[in-house]
Amino acid sequence: MYVTQDQFDSRLDLPVSLPLTDLYPNQWLIVSTIQVLSPQSFTLRTLQLHLVANQDPSAGSDGKLVVIPDSSGNCVFPSQQASLVTPGLGLAFVGLYRNFDPLKQPTFQASQESPLVIGDENSAAPVFTLRTAPAATFTSEGPYSFVVANNTSNRLLKLVITGQVRLNLGQL
Amino acid sequence: MNAETGNPFLTQFRFDDQLWVPFNLSETRVKADTAIPVATFELQVGQVARLAWFSIHFIRLLADTPPTKVNSALGAVYLGLYGSRGDLITTPAGQPLLYAPLDIPGVFTTSPYFYQDIGEPDRYTVLAVNNLRLTDVDLCALGTWRVQLNQRAA
């Protein structure tokens, strides 16, 4: 089957791209938003998440942690194991949401498909994960947002996201 | 050629002569009265480009009191396409060539069905602009250029 110029023009590839970013405990941010209006649709083709580092948020920029004795003279070192906020969502996750409310936690909002999850309580960076589900197409109108969230209460995560969606404008 | 519509089929050469050049600014806090360059594209002689997708998501406003605009003729936040004739690459100069504004949090996308082909050689910059005084905003931007290189066939 051959492709005409109009068909080629009606398919756009858009990125889902987050350069190396620090995400503090319980923090989330929107990576990209695609607004779909009829007769448009888009297909999620690839999504990859790279956990570059997993650190104690109170450590300095050189990674060193300074612990000051408490009133009893004891040095209490913070736990090195991550404390997960929501079980099953790893250290971090990327979800696709329609009509995402940026004032509410992503875990309290319905995602369009199972989030891409990376790591667990015992993971040591670097960790890499790739979406392996078949390409999924979304046709309902509305703004679709890719949201990345730190699912720990005690770890600073450094993350990179790379992905792509193919938007179909619905023209011939 | 598609006989019904006169629409040409793509040859390998014609396919290779076209580029999609995407850009994505993930959620970023933009300080009051500040512009962030999101993407820069230098159009060479003979090339033709269009912004096939141009979208801004105004995520949140960080204000306790009603904010005021720096330039009342423009949106509170906007994505603007500028040529090189501005004074500084990071300072918006006047009305942008292409404009995606929002006055309240939400998503705005220019229509991909009505586009303008740009053929003038220049350096074009996409700026994400916070047009508010004393008020920071969180926003993200997404878009893609479609560029016709117009190379000569070997």
Chai-1 contact restraints between the chains, C-beta under 6 A:
chainA,res_idxA,chainB,res_idxB,connection_type,confidence,min_distance_angstrom,max_distance_angstrom,comment,restraint_id
A,Y2,B,F9,contact,1.0,0.0,6.0,A-B,restraint_1
A,V3,B,L10,contact,1.0,0.0,6.0,A-B,restraint_2
A,T4,B,N2,contact,1.0,0.0,6.0,A-B,restraint_3
A,T4,B,N7,contact,1.0,0.0,6.0,A-B,restraint_4
A,T4,B,F9,contact,1.0,0.0,6.0,A-B,restraint_5
A,Q5,B,N7,contact,1.0,0.0,6.0,A-B,restraint_6
A,Q5,B,P8,contact,1.0,0.0,6.0,A-B,restraint_7
A,D6,B,N7,contact,1.0,0.0,6.0,A-B,restraint_8
A,F8,B,L10,contact,1.0,0.0,6.0,A-B,restraint_9
A,L12,B,A52,contact,1.0,0.0,6.0,A-B,restraint_10
A,L12,B,W53,contact,1.0,0.0,6.0,A-B,restraint_11
A,L12,B,T144,contact,1.0,0.0,6.0,A-B,restraint_12
A,D13,B,W20,contact,1.0,0.0,6.0,A-B,restraint_13
A,L14,B,P22,contact,1.0,0.0,6.0,A-B,restraint_14
A,L14,B,T144,contact,1.0,0.0,6.0,A-B,restraint_15
A,P15,B,P22,contact,1.0,0.0,6.0,A-B,restraint_16
A,P15,B,N24,contact,1.0,0.0,6.0,A-B,restraint_17
A,S17,B,N24,contact,1.0,0.0,6.0,A-B,restraint_18
A,L18,B,S26,contact,1.0,0.0,6.0,A-B,restraint_19
A,L29,B,E27,contact,1.0,0.0,6.0,A-B,restraint_20
A,I30,B,E27,contact,1.0,0.0,6.0,A-B,restraint_21
A,I30,B,C140,contact,1.0,0.0,6.0,A-B,restraint_22
A,V31,B,S26,contact,1.0,0.0,6.0,A-B,restraint_23
A,S32,B,N24,contact,1.0,0.0,6.0,A-B,restraint_24
A,S32,B,L142,contact,1.0,0.0,6.0,A-B,restraint_25
A,T33,B,H57,contact,1.0,0.0,6.0,A-B,restraint_26
A,T33,B,V107,contact,1.0,0.0,6.0,A-B,restraint_27
A,Q35,B,V107,contact,1.0,0.0,6.0,A-B,restraint_28
A,Q35,B,T109,contact,1.0,0.0,6.0,A-B,restraint_29
A,P102,B,I59,contact,1.0,0.0,6.0,A-B,restraint_30
A,P102,B,R60,contact,1.0,0.0,6.0,A-B,restraint_31
A,P143,B,V107,contact,1.0,0.0,6.0,A-B,restraint_32
A,L169,B,P112,contact,1.0,0.0,6.0,A-B,restraint_33
